[in-house]
Amino acid sequence: MKKNLFITLLMIWSLFSNSQTTTFNKTFSPYPNNPNTPFLLSSIAAMGNSFIAAGGGFDTINNNYGSLYFCKIDSAGNINKIRIFTRNGWNFYCNYFSLIELKNGGYCYIGDMDTANHNPEHFMIRFDANMDTLWTKIIPNDTVYWEALRQVQETTDHGFVIIGYKENNPYNTWVMLVKTDSMGNMLWKKTIPMPNYSGGVQIIETPDEGFLINGYCGSDAYKDGSPFLIKTDSTGNVIWIKNIGGNEYDGSGSMAITNDGNYLYAYGYSTYTYPFNEFWKARLNVIKFAPNGSVIWSKFYDSAQLVLNVSKIQVLPNNDFIVMGLYAERGDKNFFSSFMFKFNANGDSLWRKIYFLKDGTGESIDENTLVDNVLNADGGITACGWVSSDTQVPRQQIWILKTDSNGYAPGPQNVGIIDLPYLQVGYGVLKVFPNPATTQATLTFPPLTSQGLLQVYNMLGQKVYEASIPKNATQIVLDTKAYEKGLYKVVLREKGEIKGQASLLIGPS
């Protein structure tokens, strides 16, 4: 009997042990004793249970020029192989999310390199899982002005499409689109005229074999800047353009295609008016578009941050999605932390995590930047970027982080992770204050033209409260003392239609 019990317990422990998720949160520098050698990672791709990442740094040991680095990272977060591309007299420039895994195996990377007296040359590198080069290709630069490549994607014909920008004159840049065959030979190059300084930073092939382009347009003269979204056909002809954001400096954004073929876009919507606000305050705005460019929903989240930029949207198999980016907080625009916020397919908040590191003295590192990530088989995220601070040596180091499916990423270092529910401030006309609430919450809205209905749902989708609201009412006070601590969804209806909804966090009294 004891033997059978022991075997049963052993089997249970084995199952439990095998179900554990490996997480890590680490920094690394190829030259750990040289304080003047900055490094970063800007792209990551899966390699089975391991990862391959690309980035750059100034090789102050050998030639003091910008060099390109490829790192092989094992499942525990250890960098066990590095390959360096360096050339005396030349600077290599690494781009965000420009390392991609190919459908038939292997990887591709695009970038730019130049000298002090030579315009950039664009290059493509195709290599296998051992990081051995299969071929390289130089893509011609055909302008007297500056042009740059920013991201590559494989297309259904096994060729490649590349997005970037090209100077039209010294005061204006346009979106540039390049199509190649499977060997990197250029088939065509097109520009999309845009105002001011505009460029494409991200591209995705859509289900109809057209392209979705994410970019940014800025003007120093008018003190504004906004992201934009462009839909083209398979040959780069524009179908529609959406200028996103307001009239001031909005934060950069990212895009993704949902499993049902719609488009997600997230960015930092500016809430300030130049020049009266000291900082560029912004809130997260997530928009879901239909393929024809119409808005399915648009929602704002959280309070205003000093700076808010979005770097990546990762769509999960069940159509939930994770938005990753960085913002300045703590009243200091020079302190950046990275975030991951998870939403369901309807844009309802599920969780929020904020990530930053601390140095050996316990002080928070100044810049904590995650720029690219991949989805793990267990539902977690592996992200890469860099951390930078005057209190560490070297000052700027590679940062790699792997979370579980709930966004947790413990590590051997003194890591700061703020675990807070991510509150949707409001959708439509409904506003909630205070939020979080303890004993009561006040809900405000414009006067109702007829009798309304207020409903409260818990996170399981169960209705826990419902009350009628009289015509012409503009607010209601909700008694929350009897509610369990947690996150709730509040819905205001009129004539059966949703007039507004918001998330309400109820904390301990």
C-alpha positions in Angstrom: 0.0 0.0 0.0 2.8 2.4 1.0 4.7 1.5 -2.2 1.6 2.3 -4.4 1.0 5.6 -2.5 4.7 6.6 -3.0 4.5 5.8 -6.8 1.2 7.8 -7.0 2.8 10.8 -5.3 5.9 10.5 -7.5 3.7 10.5 -10.6 1.8 13.6 -9.4 5.1 15.4 -8.6 6.4 14.5 -12.0 3.4 15.9 -13.7 3.5 19.0 -11.5 7.2 19.5 -12.2 6.9 19.0 -15.9 4.1 21.6 -16.0 6.2 24.3 -14.5 7.1 27.2 -16.8 10.6 28.4 -17.1 10.9 32.2 -16.7 13.9 34.5 -16.6 14.8 38.1 -16.5 18.5 38.8 -17.3 20.9 41.3 -18.6 24.1 40.6 -20.5 27.0 42.4 -22.2 29.6 40.9 -24.5 32.3 43.2 -23.0 31.3 43.3 -19.3 34.3 45.1 -18.0 34.2 48.0 -20.6 31.9 50.8 -19.4 31.9 52.5 -22.8 30.6 49.6 -24.9 26.8 49.9 -25.3 24.8 46.9 -26.6 21.1 46.2 -27.3 18.8 43.6 -28.8 16.1 44.8 -31.1 14.6 41.6 -32.7 13.8 38.1 -31.5 12.5 34.9 -33.1 11.8 31.4 -31.8 14.1 28.6 -32.4 12.3 25.5 -31.1 12.4 25.9 -27.3 15.3 28.4 -27.7 15.5 31.8 -29.3 17.7 33.8 -31.7 17.9 37.5 -31.3 19.6 40.3 -33.2 20.9 43.7 -32.1 23.9 45.9 -32.2 26.6 47.8 -30.3 29.7 49.9 -30.7 32.7 47.6 -30.8 35.0 49.7 -28.7 37.4 46.8 -28.3 38.2 46.2 -32.0 37.3 49.1 -34.3 34.9 51.5 -32.5 32.2 51.2 -35.2 28.6 50.1 -35.0 28.4 46.3 -35.3 25.6 43.8 -35.8 25.2 41.0 -33.3 23.2 37.7 -33.5 22.7 35.8 -30.2 21.5 32.3 -29.6 19.6 32.1 -26.3 18.7 28.8 -24.7 15.4 28.0 -22.9 16.9 29.2 -19.6 17.9 32.6 -20.9 21.6 31.9 -21.3 23.4 33.4 -24.4 25.5 30.5 -25.6 26.5 31.7 -29.1 27.2 35.1 -30.6 27.9 35.9 -34.2 29.3 39.4 -35.0 29.1 41.3 -38.3 31.6 44.2 -38.2 33.5 46.1 -40.8 36.3 48.7 -40.2 35.1 52.1 -41.3 31.4 51.1 -41.6 28.5 51.4 -39.1 25.8 48.7 -39.1 22.3 49.8 -38.0 19.9 47.3 -36.4 16.2 47.7 -36.7 13.2 46.7 -34.5 11.6 43.3 -35.2 13.6 42.8 -38.4 14.7 39.3 -37.7 12.1 36.8 -38.9 11.7 33.0 -38.9 10.9 31.6 -42.4 8.2 29.1 -43.3 10.7 26.6 -44.7 13.2 27.0 -42.0 16.0 29.4 -41.2 15.9 33.1 -40.7 16.2 36.4 -42.5 17.4 39.9 -41.4 17.5 43.3 -43.1 19.4 46.4 -42.1 21.5 49.3 -43.3 25.2 50.2 -43.2 27.1 53.3 -44.1 30.4 55.2 -43.7 31.0 58.9 -42.9 31.1 59.8 -46.6 28.8 57.2 -48.1 25.0 56.9 -48.2 23.5 53.8 -46.6 23.6 50.4 -48.3 20.7 48.1 -47.6 21.5 44.5 -46.9 19.6 41.2 -46.4 21.1 38.2 -44.6 19.7 34.7 -44.9 21.0 32.1 -42.5 20.2 28.7 -41.0 19.4 27.6 -37.4 23.2 27.3 -36.7 23.5 31.0 -37.7 25.6 30.0 -40.7 25.1 32.4 -43.6 23.3 31.0 -46.7 23.4 34.2 -48.7 23.7 38.0 -48.4 22.2 40.6 -50.7 22.8 44.3 -51.2 19.6 46.2 -52.1 20.4 49.2 -54.3 20.0 52.7 -52.8 18.9 54.9 -55.8 18.6 58.3 -54.2 21.0 61.2 -53.5 19.1 61.6 -50.3 18.8 59.3 -47.3 16.7 56.2 -47.4 16.4 53.4 -44.8 14.8 50.0 -44.4 12.9 49.2 -41.2 11.2 45.8 -41.3 11.0 42.7 -43.5 8.3 40.1 -43.8 8.0 36.9 -45.8 5.2 36.8 -48.3 3.0 33.9 -49.5 5.1 33.5 -52.6 8.2 33.0 -50.4 9.6 36.3 -51.4 10.0 39.3 -49.1 8.4 42.7 -48.6 10.3 45.4 -46.8 9.1 48.7 -45.4 11.1 51.9 -44.7 11.3 55.5 -45.7 13.0 57.6 -48.4 13.8 61.3 -48.5 11.9 63.2 -51.2 14.0 66.3 -50.4 15.9 67.5 -47.3 12.7 68.5 -45.6 10.3 65.7 -46.5 10.4 61.8 -46.4 7.9 59.3 -47.8 7.0 55.7 -47.1 9.1 53.3 -49.1 8.0 49.8 -50.0 10.4 47.1 -51.6 9.4 43.7 -52.9 12.0 41.0 -53.6 12.0 37.3 -54.7 13.0 34.4 -52.4 16.7 35.2 -53.0 16.5 38.8 -52.1 16.5 40.1 -55.7 14.5 43.3 -55.9 11.3 43.0 -58.0 10.0 46.5 -57.5 10.3 49.6 -55.2 7.6 52.1 -54.6 7.1 55.3 -52.5 3.9 56.5 -50.9 3.8 60.3 -50.7 3.1 61.5 -47.2 3.4 65.0 -45.5 6.4 66.2 -43.5 8.8 63.6 -42.1 7.0 60.3 -42.7 8.2 56.7 -42.7 7.0 53.1 -42.5 8.2 51.1 -39.5 6.2 47.9 -39.6 4.5 45.8 -42.4 2.2 42.8 -42.4 0.8 40.8 -45.3 -3.0 40.7 -45.0 -5.1 37.6 -45.8 -6.0 39.1 -49.2 -2.2 39.2 -50.0 -2.1 42.9 -49.7 -0.1 44.8 -47.1 -0.8 46.7 -43.9 1.7 49.4 -43.1 2.3 51.1 -39.7 4.2 54.4 -39.8 4.7 57.8 -38.2 4.5 61.3 -39.5 6.0 64.3 -37.6 6.6 68.0 -38.1 9.0 70.1 -36.1 7.5 73.3 -37.6 4.0 72.5 -36.4 5.1 70.7 -33.2 3.0 67.6 -33.8 3.4 64.0 -34.8 1.0 61.1 -35.3 1.0 57.5 -36.3 -0.8 56.3 -39.4 -2.1 53.0 -40.9 -2.0 52.3 -44.7 -3.7 49.4 -46.5 -2.3 48.5 -50.0 -2.9 45.8 -52.6 -0.4 43.1 -53.4 1.6 45.5 -55.7 1.8 48.3 -53.2 -1.1 50.5 -54.5 -2.8 52.4 -51.7 -6.4 51.3 -50.9 -6.9 53.5 -47.8 -4.9 55.6 -45.3 -5.9 56.3 -41.7 -4.3 59.1 -39.8 -4.5 58.2 -36.2 -4.3 60.3 -33.0 -4.8 64.0 -32.3 -3.2 67.3 -33.2 -0.2 67.1 -31.0 2.7 64.7 -30.4 1.2 61.2 -30.1 3.3 58.2 -29.1 4.4 55.6 -31.6 2.2 52.6 -32.2 2.1 49.0 -33.4 -0.4 46.8 -35.3 -1.5 43.2 -35.6 -4.0 41.1 -37.6 -6.5 39.1 -35.5 -7.3 35.5 -36.2 -10.6 36.5 -37.7 -8.9 38.9 -40.2 -9.5 42.3 -38.5 -6.7 44.8 -37.6 -5.6 46.0 -34.2 -3.7 49.2 -33.6 -2.4 50.5 -30.3 -0.5 53.8 -29.6 -0.1 56.6 -27.1 -2.8 59.3 -27.6 -1.5 62.7 -26.6 -3.5 64.5 -24.0 -1.5 67.7 -23.8 -1.6 71.0 -25.8 1.7 72.5 -26.9 3.4 74.5 -25.4 1.3 74.7 -22.2 2.1 71.3 -20.8 5.6 70.5 -19.8 5.6 66.8 -20.7 4.1 64.8 -23.6 1.3 63.2 -21.6 -0.5 60.3 -23.3 -3.0 57.5 -22.6 -3.2 54.1 -24.3 -5.6 54.0 -27.2 -6.4 50.6 -28.8 -8.5 50.5 -32.0 -9.9 47.6 -33.9 -10.4 48.1 -37.6 -12.3 46.1 -40.2 -10.4 45.3 -43.4 -12.2 48.1 -45.2 -10.8 50.6 -42.7 -14.0 51.2 -40.6 -13.6 51.3 -36.9 -15.2 48.3 -35.0 -14.3 49.8 -31.6 -11.9 52.3 -30.1 -11.0 52.3 -26.4 -8.9 54.4 -24.0 -7.1 53.0 -21.0 -5.4 54.1 -17.8 -4.5 57.6 -16.6 -2.2 59.8 -18.6 1.5 58.9 -18.6 4.4 61.3 -19.3 5.3 59.4 -22.4 3.7 56.3 -23.9 4.9 54.3 -26.9 3.8 50.9 -28.1 6.3 48.6 -29.7 4.4 45.3 -30.3 1.0 43.7 -30.3 0.9 39.9 -29.9 -2.3 38.1 -30.8 -3.0 34.9 -28.9 -4.6 31.8 -30.4 -8.0 32.6 -28.6 -7.9 36.2 -30.0 -6.8 37.7 -26.7 -3.9 40.0 -27.3 -1.0 41.5 -25.4 0.2 45.1 -26.0 3.9 45.8 -25.1 5.6 49.2 -24.9 7.2 51.6 -22.6 6.3 54.8 -20.7 7.8 57.3 -18.3 6.4 57.4 -14.8 7.2 58.5 -11.3 7.1 62.1 -12.3 10.4 61.7 -14.3 10.4 61.7 -18.1 13.9 60.2 -18.0 12.8 57.0 -16.2 11.3 54.5 -18.6 9.7 51.2 -17.6 8.3 48.6 -20.0 4.8 47.2 -19.8 2.7 44.4 -21.1 -1.1 44.7 -20.9 -3.4 41.8 -21.8 -6.9 42.2 -23.2 -9.6 39.9 -24.5 -10.8 40.1 -28.0 -13.3 42.8 -27.1 -10.7 45.0 -25.6 -11.6 44.3 -22.0 -8.6 44.5 -19.6 -7.3 41.2 -18.2 -4.0 42.2 -16.5 -1.1 44.7 -16.5 2.5 44.1 -15.7 5.3 46.8 -15.5 8.9 45.7 -15.7 12.1 47.5 -14.6 15.4 46.4 -13.2 17.5 47.6 -10.3 21.2 48.0 -10.0 23.4 46.4 -7.3 22.7 49.3 -4.9 18.9 48.8 -5.2 18.4 51.9 -7.4 16.1 51.6 -10.3 17.8 51.6 -13.7 16.9 54.6 -15.8 15.8 53.1 -19.1 14.1 49.7 -19.3 13.2 49.2 -22.9 11.6 46.0 -24.4 11.0 46.4 -28.2 10.2 42.9 -29.6 8.8 39.6 -28.4 7.7 36.2 -29.5 4.8 34.0 -28.2 5.8 30.9 -26.3 4.1 27.6 -26.6 2.9 27.9 -22.9 1.2 31.2 -23.6 4.0 33.3 -22.1 6.1 36.0 -23.9 9.8 36.2 -24.4 10.9 39.8 -25.0 14.2 41.5 -25.7 15.6 45.0 -25.5 18.1 46.9 -23.3 18.6 48.6 -20.0 20.6 51.8 -19.6 21.8 53.6 -16.5 24.8 55.6 -15.2 25.0 53.3 -12.2 25.8 50.1 -14.0 28.8 48.8 -16.0 28.6 48.8 -18.9 26.1 51.6 -18.9 23.8 50.0 -21.6 23.3 46.2 -21.6 21.2 43.6 -23.4 17.9 42.7 -21.7 16.0 39.4 -22.2 12.9 38.5 -20.3 10.6 35.4 -20.4 7.2 35.5 -18.7 4.6 32.9 -17.9 1.0 33.2 -19.3 0.1 35.7 -16.6 3.0 38.0 -17.3 5.2 37.1 -14.4 9.0 37.0 -15.0 10.9 36.4 -11.8 14.7 36.3 -12.0 17.9 36.1 -10.1 18.4 39.9 -10.1 16.6 42.4 -8.0 13.7 42.9 -10.4 10.8 45.3 -10.0 7.5 44.1 -11.3 4.4 46.1 -10.5 1.4 43.9 -10.7 -1.7 46.1 -11.0 -5.1 45.6 -12.6 -5.1 47.6 -15.8 -8.2 49.9 -15.7 -10.2 50.9 -18.6 -11.0 54.5 -17.8 -14.1 54.6 -19.8 -15.8 53.8 -23.1 -18.5 56.0 -24.4 -20.1 58.3 -21.9 -19.6 56.4 -18.6 -17.1 57.7 -16.1 -16.2 56.1 -12.7 -14.7 57.8 -9.6 -12.9 56.8 -7.5 -11.3 53.9 -9.2 -10.2 51.8 -7.4 -13.1 52.1 -5.0 -13.6 50.7 -1.4 -17.0 51.6 0.0 -18.7 53.4 -3.0 -18.1 54.6 -6.5 -19.8 57.5 -8.4 -20.8 56.9 -12.0 -21.4 60.0 -14.2 -22.9 60.3 -17.7 -24.8 62.8 -19.8 -28.6 63.1 -19.1 -30.5 60.0 -20.3 -33.3 60.7 -22.7 -35.3 57.7 -21.4 -35.1 55.2 -18.6 -31.7 53.5 -18.4 -30.3 50.3 -17.0 -27.0 49.8 -15.1 -25.4 46.4 -14.9 -22.3 45.1 -13.1 -20.5 41.9 -14.1 -17.7 40.1 -12.4 -14.6 38.8 -14.2 -16.4 35.5 -14.9 -19.1 37.4 -16.8 -21.7 36.8 -14.1 -24.1 39.7 -13.5 -23.9 40.7 -9.9 -26.0 43.9 -9.9 -28.7 45.5 -12.0 -30.7 48.7 -11.4 -33.0 51.0 -13.4 -31.9 54.6 -13.9 -34.6 57.3 -14.3 -34.8 59.6 -17.3 -32.7 62.8 -17.1 -30.4 61.2 -14.5 -26.7 62.1 -14.8 -25.1 60.0 -12.1 -25.6 57.1 -9.7 -23.7 56.2 -6.5 -22.9 52.5 -6.4 -22.5 50.9 -2.9 -19.5 48.6 -3.2 -19.1 47.5 0.5 -20.6 44.1 -0.1 -18.6 43.3 -3.2 -15.7 41.0 -3.1 -12.3 42.5 -3.9 -11.6 42.3 -7.6 -12.2 43.7 -11.1 -15.7 44.3 -12.4 -17.3 45.5 -15.6 -19.9 48.3 -15.4 -22.4 48.7 -18.3 -24.8 51.5 -18.9 -27.7 50.8 -21.3 -30.5 52.9 -22.8 -33.2 51.5 -25.0 -31.3 48.2 -25.0 -28.2 49.7 -26.5 -24.9 50.1 -24.7 -24.3 53.8 -23.9 -21.0 53.3 -22.1 -18.9 50.8 -20.1 -16.0 50.9 -17.8 -13.9 48.7 -15.5 -14.2 49.1 -11.8 -11.6 47.9 -9.3 -12.9 47.2 -5.8 -10.1 47.1 -3.3 -10.0 46.3 0.4 -11.8 48.7 2.8 
